[in-house]
Amino acid sequence: MQSKGCLLVSRNDLFGARMLPFVNALRIGYDYDIPVKIYWPVPPEGTTNIGEHAEVFDSDFLKRHFISQDEYRQLSQQAVALAQVRNAPAAEIVEMVNQGRILALHSSQVAMTLGGEKGQVVKKSYRATLDRITFTPLVTQNIAKINAITKGQKMLAYHVRHGDVTTSYRAKNKPWVNKFTPSEFYVHHYENYGQRQDAKALLFGDFKPSLDWLCAQCPDLIRISDVIDLKELGSLQRDFLELYAMSRADTILGPRSSGFSQLAASLGGVDFRDIAKDMKRKDYEVIYVKLYDRLTNDPESFSSFGETAQCLAHLVPYLYGKGEIAKVAELLEREIERGNEISYLFSLCADACFKTGKLNEVLSLRHRSLSVPMFDPTSIADVDGLAAQAAVQMGDINEALRLLNFAAFQTPYSPQLQVAFAQLDAKGAITDTSFYPIDRALMNVLQPGVSAFQPVFFAWEWRHSLISNFQRPLTHAGAADRLLTTTQKKFSKAPRSSALTASYLSFKSVVRMGQGFQDDAFELSMEAVEMAPRNHHVLRRHIQNLIQARNPQAALPFCQELCAIAPEVPIYQTLLATVHLNLKQREKAMEAIAQSQIYGLRFPAITLRQANAFLLMKQPEKAEALLETVLPEIRWPDQYLDVLTTTKIELNRQDDIMPMLLKLQKEAGATRNISHLVAKVRRANGDLAGAARDAEFAVNYGQNLNQYKVLLVRIYQEMNRNEEANALIAQLPPMTQKRFLRR
């Protein structure tokens, strides 16, 4: 008998955003008697309060709906995004689930409707969903208190969304103009609009410093903590009850893309307004003048560098619109000089300097950014792309090409990289020897009338030679299937040739390999090679497929053929070097690497493998020199720092790198894989207790768990904590366990 499917929900986000698909799934599940299974990811300790969910939902509800990570992984492999079928009649969707289909919800929209459903009926059922959830007794008691206090009261709710986007290492390094609204907007709205309404104005938010500042400016604002006692509650309980209290208001005002605000409004059936759009354009003039004055004259009044940076992300476009570019450059240069190392400030500042014609300052700013372990790849690529544009204008085409390659290594989605590419391409400088080879004939068929540089295609073509393989954006929620459908339609309308057909089939094979369909990928790839055995794009894609399938022996003759056909293309030599390294042919790999770098170091993807090869060949000095040359150029990513740390320990120079590691560990916590590296250094220095502490943190919250467990096992053994070591060994894969059993 066919087992019944389910609605599968998971969203690795903060409370409001993850509750949107959560409530949608429960609404549909309750209305149509469909099972709802929820995987609730819990991030590292100390980063958010999400792990406190058992204090909000009662045990019966958790048992009924919540599942483990392993069960979620198993179900998600079979899942189809509900968004792909949601326009089908609701009865058909129910039948799909009854027949065993797993439909995944990741959408952040509110009150999702299925085919044939009436919006008003859905909204009413959506609002009733909270009454169908069972909460812990403490939460239930406080819901009753809120209902009693708010009944019959007219309320205006101001929601300030400042917390994680100003303090969390990952979030604060990206601009969030859709989620963060400067405090000056709230002050101005309350003083000029909110006070005129016959309503209590309540202030909600997740960040006490911002609320304190606002209440100092507007003493009549009422915090929710002034209305109900939140002291006895856990952090997530407070968040939920604030959400519930907001849903009782008549109007909610907040940033335009706050899942928390939108969810509260939807659950209460109340009006949600983007606070910026709830004012007139003339109000912006007053607000931004005040914000500029505060940033200029009182920067210490902001809670953190993160809050300052988010405010600048709002202010800069406004000043540009006023034609005050010099003000932008001055403001940003001063903020960076003040010590603010938020990633996107460097790209904003480089852009302002470029717009004011300060080309040398653009290059100097990029040089300064090399010492900053910037976190956001788009910001890094934008800085490199702007520096490339400056080099073009200064007539240094070789430097521009070098910088363009480094920008592409970070992310092909950088807007400034695309501008730099177009400028260099117009000068005829983009070739297979100066940049990553691009199959222009195929790209022009699949995307006619646009630039030869198209980020999605470039990411598929070269993702394993970049800092990220972009697996999630390229494949998530059916993205790869949609790309193949679109390209198939375009290819079917194009004039045919065997060369073009072979190129299309080989490109399709790369996408299928990325989706995990290895047999299908190789069938397409081999057919393409047979049709066009000397087409270097076709050969290169087949080699990449073989490398991904961990078959370097089969890849080697194709790689040798590719390098014979196009010996002048340096990155083809890096593919050959990769194959030799995978075959443990280190001397041959080094020969290929030397050929790949005849135009200078442009392809950093090979550097990590090259440094590892130097270590294996007992040449740590060469590994150190290579990494210290490349690491600043790519802004100190974790996987390269790992090899550098190992190299420094080999040379007994680990203390050189410890200050940077400790700084990153303090700032990033578990967001970056730094505790593992700190543990390695502490162990090398004989501080086994400190090493164990950091290694335990890495094991508990890191992502490469086996690597971290191996280090912790060794530390435990050196401390004679053999029982704990043996327990960890039992958790390792069999092949890794043998390493310890041979001791």
Secondary structure as the mmCIF struct_conf table of DSSP 4:
data_model
#
loop_
_struct_conf.conf_type_id
_struct_conf.id
_struct_conf.beg_label_comp_id
_struct_conf.beg_label_asym_id
_struct_conf.beg_label_seq_id
_struct_conf.end_label_comp_id
_struct_conf.end_label_asym_id
_struct_conf.end_label_seq_id
HELX_LH_PP_P HELX_LH_PP_P1 GLN A 2 LYS A 4
STRN STRN1 CYS A 6 VAL A 9
BEND BEND1 ASP A 13 ASP A 13
HELX_RH_AL_P HELX_RH_AL_P1 PHE A 15 TYR A 32
TURN_TY1_P TURN_TY1_P1 ASP A 33 ASP A 33
STRN STRN2 VAL A 36 ILE A 38
TURN_TY1_P TURN_TY1_P2 GLU A 45 THR A 47
BEND BEND2 ASN A 49 ASN A 49
HELX_RH_3T_P HELX_RH_3T_P1 ILE A 50 GLU A 55
TURN_TY1_P TURN_TY1_P3 VAL A 56 VAL A 56
STRN STRN3 PHE A 57 PHE A 57
HELX_RH_AL_P HELX_RH_AL_P2 SER A 59 HIS A 65
STRN STRN4 PHE A 66 PHE A 66
HELX_RH_AL_P HELX_RH_AL_P3 GLN A 69 SER A 76
TURN_TY1_P TURN_TY1_P4 GLN A 77 GLN A 78
STRN STRN5 VAL A 80 ALA A 81
HELX_RH_AL_P HELX_RH_AL_P4 LEU A 82 VAL A 85
TURN_TY1_P TURN_TY1_P5 ARG A 86 ASN A 87
BEND BEND3 ALA A 88 ALA A 88
STRN STRN6 PRO A 89 PRO A 89
HELX_RH_AL_P HELX_RH_AL_P5 ALA A 90 ASN A 98
TURN_TY1_P TURN_TY1_P6 GLN A 99 GLY A 100
STRN STRN7 ILE A 102 LEU A 105
BEND BEND4 VAL A 110 ALA A 111
STRN STRN8 GLY A 115 GLY A 115
TURN_TY1_P TURN_TY1_P7 GLY A 116 GLY A 116
HELX_RH_AL_P HELX_RH_AL_P6 GLY A 119 ARG A 132
BEND BEND5 ILE A 133 ILE A 133
STRN STRN9 PHE A 135 PHE A 135
HELX_RH_AL_P HELX_RH_AL_P7 PRO A 137 THR A 150
TURN_TY1_P TURN_TY1_P8 LYS A 151 GLY A 152
STRN STRN10 MET A 155 VAL A 160
HELX_RH_AL_P HELX_RH_AL_P8 GLY A 163 THR A 167
HELX_RH_AL_P HELX_RH_AL_P9 TYR A 169 LYS A 172
TURN_TY1_P TURN_TY1_P9 ASN A 173 ASN A 173
BEND BEND6 LYS A 174 LYS A 174
TURN_TY1_P TURN_TY1_P10 VAL A 177 LYS A 179
HELX_RH_AL_P HELX_RH_AL_P10 SER A 183 ASN A 192
TURN_TY1_P TURN_TY1_P11 TYR A 193 TYR A 193
HELX_RH_3T_P HELX_RH_3T_P2 GLY A 194 ARG A 196
BEND BEND7 GLN A 197 ALA A 199
STRN STRN11 LYS A 200 GLY A 205
BEND BEND8 ASP A 206 ASP A 206
HELX_RH_AL_P HELX_RH_AL_P11 LYS A 208 GLN A 217
TURN_TY1_P TURN_TY1_P12 PRO A 219 ASP A 220
STRN STRN12 ILE A 222 ARG A 223
HELX_RH_3T_P HELX_RH_3T_P3 ILE A 224 ASP A 226
TURN_TY1_P TURN_TY1_P13 VAL A 227 VAL A 227
BEND BEND9 ILE A 228 ILE A 228
TURN_TY1_P TURN_TY1_P14 LYS A 231 GLU A 232
BEND BEND10 LEU A 233 LEU A 233
HELX_RH_AL_P HELX_RH_AL_P12 SER A 235 MET A 246
TURN_TY1_P TURN_TY1_P15 SER A 247 ARG A 248
BEND BEND11 ALA A 249 ASP A 250
STRN STRN13 THR A 251 GLY A 254
TURN_TY1_P TURN_TY1_P16 ARG A 256 SER A 257
HELX_RH_AL_P HELX_RH_AL_P13 GLY A 259 GLY A 268
TURN_TY1_P TURN_TY1_P17 GLY A 269 GLY A 269
STRN STRN14 ASP A 271 ASP A 274
TURN_TY1_P TURN_TY1_P18 ILE A 275 ASP A 278
BEND BEND12 MET A 279 MET A 279
HELX_RH_AL_P HELX_RH_AL_P14 ARG A 281 ASN A 297
HELX_RH_3T_P HELX_RH_3T_P4 PRO A 299 SER A 301
BEND BEND13 PHE A 302 SER A 303
HELX_RH_AL_P HELX_RH_AL_P15 PHE A 305 GLY A 321
TURN_TY1_P TURN_TY1_P19 LYS A 322 GLY A 323
HELX_RH_AL_P HELX_RH_AL_P16 ILE A 325 GLU A 337
TURN_TY1_P TURN_TY1_P20 ARG A 338 GLY A 339
HELX_RH_AL_P HELX_RH_AL_P17 SER A 343 LYS A 355
TURN_TY1_P TURN_TY1_P21 THR A 356 GLY A 357
HELX_RH_AL_P HELX_RH_AL_P18 LEU A 359 SER A 369
TURN_TY1_P TURN_TY1_P22 LEU A 370 SER A 371
BEND BEND14 VAL A 372 VAL A 372
HELX_RH_AL_P HELX_RH_AL_P19 PRO A 377 GLN A 393
TURN_TY1_P TURN_TY1_P23 MET A 394 GLY A 395
HELX_RH_AL_P HELX_RH_AL_P20 ILE A 397 GLN A 410
TURN_TY1_P TURN_TY1_P24 PRO A 412 TYR A 413
HELX_RH_AL_P HELX_RH_AL_P21 PRO A 415 ALA A 426
TURN_TY1_P TURN_TY1_P25 LYS A 427 GLY A 428
TURN_TY1_P TURN_TY1_P26 ASP A 432 SER A 434
BEND BEND15 PHE A 435 PHE A 435
HELX_RH_AL_P HELX_RH_AL_P22 ARG A 440 LEU A 446
BEND BEND16 GLN A 447 GLN A 447
TURN_TY1_P TURN_TY1_P27 PRO A 448 GLY A 449
BEND BEND17 VAL A 450 VAL A 450
BEND BEND18 ALA A 452 ALA A 452
HELX_RH_AL_P HELX_RH_AL_P23 PRO A 455 TRP A 462
HELX_RH_3T_P HELX_RH_3T_P5 ARG A 463 SER A 465
BEND BEND19 LEU A 466 ILE A 467
HELX_RH_AL_P HELX_RH_AL_P24 GLN A 471 THR A 475
HELX_RH_3T_P HELX_RH_3T_P6 HIS A 476 GLY A 478
HELX_RH_AL_P HELX_RH_AL_P25 ALA A 479 SER A 492
TURN_TY1_P TURN_TY1_P28 LYS A 493 LYS A 493
BEND BEND20 ALA A 494 ALA A 494
HELX_LH_PP_P HELX_LH_PP_P2 PRO A 495 ARG A 496
HELX_RH_AL_P HELX_RH_AL_P26 SER A 498 GLN A 515
TURN_TY1_P TURN_TY1_P29 GLY A 516 GLY A 516
HELX_RH_AL_P HELX_RH_AL_P27 GLN A 518 MET A 531
TURN_TY1_P TURN_TY1_P30 PRO A 533 ARG A 534
HELX_RH_AL_P HELX_RH_AL_P28 HIS A 536 GLN A 548
TURN_TY1_P TURN_TY1_P31 ALA A 549 ARG A 550
HELX_RH_AL_P HELX_RH_AL_P29 PRO A 552 ILE A 565
TURN_TY1_P TURN_TY1_P32 PRO A 567 GLU A 568
HELX_RH_AL_P HELX_RH_AL_P30 PRO A 570 ASN A 582
TURN_TY1_P TURN_TY1_P33 LEU A 583 LYS A 584
HELX_RH_AL_P HELX_RH_AL_P31 ARG A 586 SER A 596
TURN_TY1_P TURN_TY1_P34 GLN A 597 TYR A 599
BEND BEND21 LEU A 601 LEU A 601
TURN_TY1_P TURN_TY1_P35 PRO A 604 PRO A 604
HELX_RH_AL_P HELX_RH_AL_P32 ALA A 605 LEU A 616
TURN_TY1_P TURN_TY1_P36 MET A 617 LYS A 618
HELX_RH_AL_P HELX_RH_AL_P33 PRO A 620 GLU A 633
TURN_TY1_P TURN_TY1_P37 ILE A 634 ARG A 635
HELX_RH_AL_P HELX_RH_AL_P34 ASP A 638 GLU A 650
TURN_TY1_P TURN_TY1_P38 LEU A 651 ASN A 652
HELX_RH_3T_P HELX_RH_3T_P7 GLN A 654 ASP A 656
TURN_TY1_P TURN_TY1_P39 ILE A 657 ILE A 657
HELX_RH_AL_P HELX_RH_AL_P35 MET A 658 ALA A 668
TURN_TY1_P TURN_TY1_P40 GLY A 669 ALA A 670
BEND BEND22 THR A 671 ARG A 672
TURN_TY1_P TURN_TY1_P41 ASN A 673 ILE A 674
HELX_RH_AL_P HELX_RH_AL_P36 SER A 675 ALA A 684
TURN_TY1_P TURN_TY1_P42 ASN A 685 GLY A 686
HELX_RH_AL_P HELX_RH_AL_P37 LEU A 688 TYR A 701
BEND BEND23 GLN A 703 GLN A 703
HELX_RH_AL_P HELX_RH_AL_P38 LEU A 705 GLU A 718
TURN_TY1_P TURN_TY1_P43 MET A 719 ASN A 720
HELX_RH_AL_P HELX_RH_AL_P39 ASN A 722 ILE A 729
TURN_TY1_P TURN_TY1_P44 ALA A 730 GLN A 731
BEND BEND24 LEU A 732 LEU A 732
HELX_RH_AL_P HELX_RH_AL_P40 PRO A 734 LEU A 741
TURN_TY1_P TURN_TY1_P45 ARG A 742 ARG A 742
#
